[in-house]
Amino acid sequence: MSLAEALQHGDLTRLPSRREEDWRWSDLRGLIRALPPAAPAFSGALPPGPFAARFPAERLCLVNGRGPDTIEIAAGENARLGLRLVAAGEGQGDGEGQGGGEGYVGRLRLTLGAGASLVLLQTHEALTGGYLAQTDLEIVLGPGARLERLVLVADAADAVAVTLSHVHLAEGATFVETVLTTGARRQRLETRLTHAARHSAATLSGLYRLAGRRHADLTSLIRHEAPQARTDQLVRGVVDDQARGVFQGRILVQPGADGTDSRMGHHALILSDRAEVDAKPELEIYADDVSCAHGATVGALDAEALFYARQRGLSEAEARALLSDAFLGAVLDRIVDPELEAVGRAWLEAAVSPEVGPGAETLA
């Protein structure tokens, strides 16, 4: 069951529903009453894209799911790349539901050869609204390869979007991922990562800043299948108004994966009585001599910190934004590449200031 299957077969019964444990907080079958027509090939001109000036690099585009289906980084090569995943409809809508209303499925395979290194800025952009979309990414890292990926997701407020990343790590490979999102009508960003050989390492970070009636679901499955591999995961979120944040993280340590070091944490702030956060961190361990931990917290802004911020002349809205920014900033501190970190901080500054919008100030 998946959104991709439903769109490809025109069959609503193939949508995942709340009866499936992993989808009970992000039910699609109860939300979608009719499947839209397939999005056509886009023939218009795309704007440069967000943060083009801050992150100069070659850029590849998937528009309405169409574009390159493979990206290969040769063994030993060092590269920087921008990947744009654009929902455009037939023309360029306003990203708030005017125009669009189409569906598409996109697929892309990214491979890094032995010893290769890639810094990737991946942006999800909405030039139309009302779309249903699923994008499947397969990411394969060869022995000793390294990938650092920053994912900025700016879906339309009325969109339903699923992004599924399958990541496979060979011996000694390193994967660093940071996902930042403002949600959608229904949005799921899922990473399934496999440590297939010893001494691989993964650092997974996520951040959601939700307002209005937006929904974001950050789900991950980390499979440790080989000894001496490491995972460090941190997700933080802030939800306001009637928004809903979902975190589902599962670490699975298979027999023989001795020496595994795997940690997971999720922490969220709720700024409104009508907002909601659902969290389910899990550990499943079938090996000895492992070090694993997980935890989750959900709370409100500290009233005393808010009071002192107000005493320094800030309005309540400014004080709440400042404290939220500081809370979420711990995720951005984990970004290694300086240019990616600068992009992430610019995104967060815009996300905390709704009148601007993430990336809007750089779309020129």
Residue, then its C-alpha position, 0 to 999 in steps of 0.5 A: m500500500s502506498l500513494a505511488e501505487a494508488l496514483q499509478h493504478g488509479d485505485l483508492t484502496r491502495l492508499p495506506s490507512r490508519r489500520e496500518e500501524d506506521w500510518r495511523w497518524s498520517d492516514l491517506r485513505g481517510l483523507i483522499r476522496a478522489l485521485p487526480p489526473a496525472a501531471p503533464a510534462f512541464s514546458g514552462a521556465l523554472p525560476p532559479g530556485p531557493f538559495a541558488a546564490r548561497f549554494p553555487a553548484e550544478r543543479l538537476c531538476l525533477v519537475n512533476g516527477r520527470g527528469p534524470d533517473t540516475i545520478e552517479i558520482a565516480a569513485g574518488e570524486n568530490a562533488r557538490l550538487g543541487l537537486r530540485l524536486v518541483a511540483a509545477g502542474e501545467g503552469q506556475g501556480d502560487g503554491e497555495g492551492q490555486g491551480g494544480g490538482e494533479g498527481y505524479v510519481g518520481r524516482l531517482r537513484l543516486t550512487l557514490g563510488a568507493g571513496a567518493s564524496l558529495v555535498l547535496l542540497q535537495t529542495h522540494e518546491a511548489l509552483t502550484g497547489g493541490y497536488l498528490a505526489q510521491t518521490d522515491l529516492e534510492i541512495v547507495l554509498g560505496p566503500g568509504a564514500r561520504l554523502e552530506r545531504l540537506v533537504l529543504v521541503a516547502d510543499a504547498a499548504d494543500a498538497v499531499a506529498v510522500t518522500l521515501s529515501h532508501v539508503h544503503l551503506a557499504e563498509g566505512a561509508t558515512f551518511v549525514e542527513t538534515v531534513l527541514t520542513t514546514g509541512a503540508r496538508r499531509q506530508r511524510l518524509e521517510t528514511r529507510l537506512t541499512h548499515a550493510a557492512r561494518h564501520s559505516a556511520a549515519t547522522l540523521s537530523g530533522l526539524y519541523r516548524l508547523a503552523g496553520r493546519r499543516h501536517a508533517d510526519l518524519t519516519s525512519l527505519i534504521r537497520h543495523e545488519a553488520p558489526q561496529a556501525r554507528t547511528d546518531q539521530l536527533v529530531r526537533g519540532v515546533v507546532d502552532d495553531q492546529a498543526r500536527g507533527v509526527f515522529q516515528g523512529r525505529i532502530l533494528v539491530q539484527p543478529g550478528a551486528d555486535g558493537t552497534d552504537s545507535r542513539m535516537g532522540h525526538h523533542a518538540l514544543i507545542l505552542s497552541d492548545r489545538a496543536e498536536v505532536d505524536a511520537k513513537p521511538e522504538l528499539e528492537i535488538y537481537a545482538d549482544d554487546v551493543s549500545c543503544a538508547h532512545g527518548a522523546t519529550v514534548g512540552a511548551l515554551d518555558a514561561e520564565a524564559l518567555f517572561y524575561a524575553r518580554q522584559r527586554g522589550l520584545s513583543e510576545a510574538e518576537a519572544r516566542a519566535l526567538l525561543s523557538d529558533a534557539f530550540l530548533g537551532a540545535v539541529l542546525d549545529r549538526i550540519v558539517d558543511p559551512e555553506l549548507e549550514a548557512v542555507g539551513r539557518a537562512w531557511l529557519e530564519a524565514a520559517v520563524s517569520p511566516e510573512v517571509g516564508p522559507g527560501a522566498e527571499t532568495l527566489a529571484 
